[in-house]
Each structure stands twice: as structure tokens, then as C-alpha cells.
Amino acid sequence: MQNHLKAIELLQDWSKWLVGINSAAIGAVGALTTRPSYDLQAMSSATLLCGACATALFLVSLAFSNWLLLALPGVVQRASEHSGADVYAEGTYGGVGHRVVFFARGQHVFFLAGMLAAVAFVIAPHHPLCALFVLAVSAVSLAKPVAELIRNPERYRVPPL
């Protein structure tokens, strides 16, 4: 049980860090758009698109992180002395619903895609084509996990009793 609880603590710490980083990244995008060199009226479509995508991706990651942090106390409460299963395989709400891995993977994948979109946002005013390429890479990085979820949603759900 000690390993189980330690794994949950580590996951909780990582999720809390992601909440802070996501929030700071959203604030940074907002701060950059209020600088005189980033006049919203004069921004290129590429810059606006990259900024909007970065913000949206960070918000989705933030939502996954918040749901995971909300679910972890229940996972800890259901842990027993014989908890030998991987923490990621645990059910989140009452031991049913989505597995911990669904929320953990979601927060991570959307955070990484958001970071790429934020890089694209920063370089967009000077290199719009390069920024659109980086934004496309960000979108492609989401394609595999989303396709996997669509193909096999049961992998992320706890089977009914």
C-alpha cells in the first residue's frame, strides 16, 4: 500500500505543478497580447490562431488536471493493504468511470500540445509560416491519443461490476 500511496502523491504533485504552469502559460499569452508590439488589430491571422490554440490547449490540460486532483482522494480512500494494481488502472469516481490514466494522459498530452502552440504564438509575428508548421505539429501530436480514445474507449473506463 505504501508504494500505491507514494505513486498517488507523486501524481498529485505533478498535477498541481501542471495547474500552476498551465495558469502561468495562459497568463503569459495574455500578457504578450497586451504589449505594444502585439496590437490585436494589427496581429496576423497566424498569431491570433496560435495564441487562441495555445490558450485553448492549456485550458483543456487544466481541466484534466483539475478533474484528476478531484478524483485522487477517492482513489486513496479505496486503496487497501493489498493494492498491487497500477495506480493508473484505478477507477476515479467510486471505483468506476474513467481510469486515472485517462485524466493523467489527457493533462500531459494537452499540456505538451499547448507548449508547442505557445512556441508558435511567440514566433508567429516574425515567422508566420514556421509558426503554422509548429502549430500543425502540435495538432498532429494530439491525433494519436485522440484516435486511440475513439478506437478503444473501453481502455480508459473501468469495466462495470
C-alpha positions as a Markdown table, in Angstrom:
| # | Residue | x | y | z |
|---|---|---|---|---|
| 1 | Met | 0.0 | 0.0 | 0.0 |
| 2 | Gln | 2.9 | 2.3 | 0.7 |
| 3 | Asn | 4.0 | 2.2 | -3.0 |
| 4 | His | 0.4 | 2.8 | -4.1 |
| 5 | Leu | 0.1 | 5.9 | -1.9 |
| 6 | Lys | 3.5 | 7.2 | -2.9 |
| 7 | Ala | 2.6 | 6.9 | -6.6 |
| 8 | Ile | -0.6 | 8.8 | -5.9 |
| 9 | Glu | 1.3 | 11.5 | -4.1 |
| 10 | Leu | 3.7 | 11.9 | -7.0 |
| 11 | Leu | 0.8 | 12.1 | -9.4 |
| 12 | Gln | -0.8 | 14.7 | -7.3 |
| 13 | Asp | 2.3 | 16.8 | -7.1 |
| 14 | Trp | 2.8 | 16.6 | -10.9 |
| 15 | Ser | -0.8 | 17.6 | -11.4 |
| 16 | Lys | -0.5 | 20.5 | -9.1 |
| 17 | Trp | 2.6 | 21.7 | -10.9 |
| 18 | Leu | 0.7 | 21.4 | -14.2 |
| 19 | Val | -2.1 | 23.5 | -12.8 |
| 20 | Gly | 0.4 | 26.2 | -12.0 |
| 21 | Ile | 2.3 | 26.0 | -15.2 |
| 22 | Asn | -0.9 | 26.0 | -17.3 |
| 23 | Ser | -2.2 | 29.0 | -15.4 |
| 24 | Ala | 1.1 | 30.9 | -15.8 |
| 25 | Ala | 1.2 | 30.0 | -19.6 |
| 26 | Ile | -2.3 | 31.3 | -20.1 |
| 27 | Gly | -1.3 | 34.5 | -18.2 |
| 28 | Ala | 1.9 | 34.8 | -20.4 |
| 29 | Val | -0.1 | 34.6 | -23.6 |
| 30 | Gly | -2.4 | 37.2 | -22.2 |
| 31 | Ala | 0.5 | 39.4 | -21.2 |
| 32 | Leu | 2.1 | 39.1 | -24.6 |
| 33 | Thr | -1.1 | 40.2 | -26.3 |
| 34 | Thr | -1.2 | 43.4 | -24.2 |
| 35 | Arg | 2.3 | 44.5 | -25.2 |
| 36 | Pro | 2.5 | 47.5 | -27.6 |
| 37 | Ser | 4.2 | 45.3 | -30.2 |
| 38 | Tyr | 1.3 | 42.9 | -30.1 |
| 39 | Asp | -1.6 | 45.2 | -31.2 |
| 40 | Leu | -4.6 | 42.9 | -31.5 |
| 41 | Gln | -5.9 | 44.9 | -34.5 |
| 42 | Ala | -2.6 | 44.5 | -36.3 |
| 43 | Met | -1.9 | 40.9 | -35.4 |
| 44 | Ser | -1.7 | 38.4 | -38.3 |
| 45 | Ser | -4.2 | 35.6 | -38.5 |
| 46 | Ala | -1.3 | 33.2 | -37.8 |
| 47 | Thr | -0.5 | 35.0 | -34.5 |
| 48 | Leu | -4.2 | 35.1 | -33.4 |
| 49 | Leu | -4.7 | 31.4 | -34.3 |
| 50 | Cys | -1.6 | 30.3 | -32.5 |
| 51 | Gly | -2.5 | 32.3 | -29.4 |
| 52 | Ala | -6.0 | 31.0 | -29.3 |
| 53 | Cys | -4.9 | 27.4 | -29.8 |
| 54 | Ala | -2.3 | 27.7 | -27.1 |
| 55 | Thr | -4.8 | 29.1 | -24.6 |
| 56 | Ala | -7.4 | 26.5 | -25.5 |
| 57 | Leu | -5.0 | 23.6 | -25.2 |
| 58 | Phe | -3.7 | 24.9 | -21.8 |
| 59 | Leu | -7.3 | 25.3 | -20.6 |
| 60 | Val | -8.1 | 21.7 | -21.6 |
| 61 | Ser | -5.0 | 20.5 | -19.8 |
| 62 | Leu | -6.0 | 22.5 | -16.8 |
| 63 | Ala | -9.5 | 20.8 | -16.9 |
| 64 | Phe | -7.9 | 17.3 | -17.0 |
| 65 | Ser | -5.6 | 18.3 | -14.1 |
| 66 | Asn | -8.5 | 19.6 | -12.0 |
| 67 | Trp | -10.6 | 16.5 | -12.6 |
| 68 | Leu | -7.7 | 14.3 | -11.7 |
| 69 | Leu | -7.0 | 16.2 | -8.5 |
| 70 | Leu | -10.6 | 16.0 | -7.6 |
| 71 | Ala | -10.6 | 12.2 | -8.1 |
| 72 | Leu | -7.4 | 11.3 | -6.3 |
| 73 | Pro | -8.8 | 11.5 | -2.7 |
| 74 | Gly | -11.3 | 8.8 | -3.6 |
| 75 | Val | -8.5 | 6.6 | -5.2 |
| 76 | Val | -6.6 | 6.9 | -1.9 |
| 77 | Gln | -9.7 | 6.1 | 0.1 |
| 78 | Arg | -10.3 | 2.9 | -1.8 |
| 79 | Ala | -6.6 | 1.8 | -1.6 |
| 80 | Ser | -6.2 | -1.3 | 0.5 |
| 81 | Glu | -3.3 | -3.1 | 2.1 |
| 82 | His | -3.3 | -5.4 | -0.9 |
| 83 | Ser | -3.4 | -2.7 | -3.6 |
| 84 | Gly | -1.0 | -4.2 | -6.0 |
| 85 | Ala | -2.6 | -2.8 | -9.2 |
| 86 | Asp | -1.1 | 0.1 | -11.1 |
| 87 | Val | -2.4 | 3.4 | -9.9 |
| 88 | Tyr | -3.2 | 4.4 | -13.5 |
| 89 | Ala | -5.6 | 1.4 | -13.8 |
| 90 | Glu | -7.7 | 2.6 | -10.8 |
| 91 | Gly | -11.2 | 3.9 | -11.3 |
| 92 | Thr | -11.7 | 7.5 | -10.4 |
| 93 | Tyr | -15.2 | 8.0 | -9.1 |
| 94 | Gly | -16.4 | 5.4 | -6.7 |
| 95 | Gly | -14.0 | 3.0 | -8.4 |
| 96 | Val | -16.0 | 3.2 | -11.7 |
| 97 | Gly | -16.0 | 5.7 | -14.5 |
| 98 | His | -12.8 | 6.6 | -16.2 |
| 99 | Arg | -9.4 | 5.3 | -15.1 |
| 100 | Val | -6.8 | 7.6 | -13.6 |
| 101 | Val | -4.7 | 7.1 | -16.8 |
| 102 | Phe | -7.4 | 8.9 | -18.8 |
| 103 | Phe | -7.0 | 12.1 | -16.8 |
| 104 | Ala | -3.3 | 11.8 | -16.3 |
| 105 | Arg | -2.6 | 11.3 | -20.0 |
| 106 | Gly | -5.1 | 14.0 | -21.0 |
| 107 | Gln | -3.4 | 16.6 | -18.8 |
| 108 | His | 0.0 | 15.7 | -20.2 |
| 109 | Val | -0.8 | 15.4 | -23.9 |
| 110 | Phe | -2.8 | 18.7 | -24.0 |
| 111 | Phe | 0.0 | 20.5 | -22.0 |
| 112 | Leu | 2.7 | 19.4 | -24.4 |
| 113 | Ala | 0.5 | 20.4 | -27.4 |
| 114 | Gly | -0.2 | 23.7 | -25.7 |
| 115 | Met | 3.6 | 24.3 | -25.2 |
| 116 | Leu | 4.1 | 23.8 | -28.9 |
| 117 | Ala | 1.3 | 26.2 | -29.7 |
| 118 | Ala | 2.7 | 28.7 | -27.3 |
| 119 | Val | 6.1 | 28.5 | -29.1 |
| 120 | Ala | 4.2 | 29.0 | -32.4 |
| 121 | Phe | 2.5 | 32.1 | -30.9 |
| 122 | Val | 5.8 | 33.6 | -29.9 |
| 123 | Ile | 7.4 | 33.1 | -33.3 |
| 124 | Ala | 4.3 | 33.9 | -35.4 |
| 125 | Pro | 4.8 | 37.7 | -35.7 |
| 126 | His | 8.3 | 37.2 | -37.3 |
| 127 | His | 7.9 | 33.8 | -39.0 |
| 128 | Pro | 4.2 | 33.1 | -39.7 |
| 129 | Leu | 4.8 | 30.1 | -41.9 |
| 130 | Cys | 7.2 | 28.5 | -39.4 |
| 131 | Ala | 4.6 | 29.2 | -36.6 |
| 132 | Leu | 1.9 | 27.5 | -38.6 |
| 133 | Phe | 4.1 | 24.5 | -39.1 |
| 134 | Val | 4.8 | 24.2 | -35.4 |
| 135 | Leu | 1.1 | 24.6 | -34.7 |
| 136 | Ala | 0.4 | 21.8 | -37.2 |
| 137 | Val | 2.9 | 19.6 | -35.3 |
| 138 | Ser | 1.0 | 20.5 | -32.1 |
| 139 | Ala | -2.2 | 19.3 | -33.7 |
| 140 | Val | -0.6 | 16.1 | -35.0 |
| 141 | Ser | 0.7 | 15.3 | -31.5 |
| 142 | Leu | -2.9 | 15.2 | -30.4 |
| 143 | Ala | -4.0 | 12.9 | -33.2 |
| 144 | Lys | -2.7 | 9.6 | -31.9 |
| 145 | Pro | -4.1 | 9.8 | -28.4 |
| 146 | Val | -7.5 | 11.1 | -29.6 |
| 147 | Ala | -7.6 | 8.4 | -32.3 |
| 148 | Glu | -6.7 | 5.8 | -29.7 |
| 149 | Leu | -9.5 | 7.1 | -27.4 |
| 150 | Ile | -12.0 | 6.9 | -30.3 |
| 151 | Arg | -10.9 | 3.4 | -31.4 |
| 152 | Asn | -10.8 | 1.9 | -27.9 |
| 153 | Pro | -12.7 | 4.0 | -25.3 |
| 154 | Glu | -13.1 | 1.0 | -23.0 |
| 155 | Arg | -9.3 | 1.1 | -22.4 |
| 156 | Tyr | -9.9 | 4.2 | -20.3 |
| 157 | Arg | -13.1 | 3.1 | -18.5 |
| 158 | Val | -13.4 | 0.7 | -15.5 |
| 159 | Pro | -15.5 | -2.3 | -16.5 |
| 160 | Pro | -18.8 | -2.5 | -14.8 |
| 161 | Leu | -19.1 | -4.9 | -11.9 |
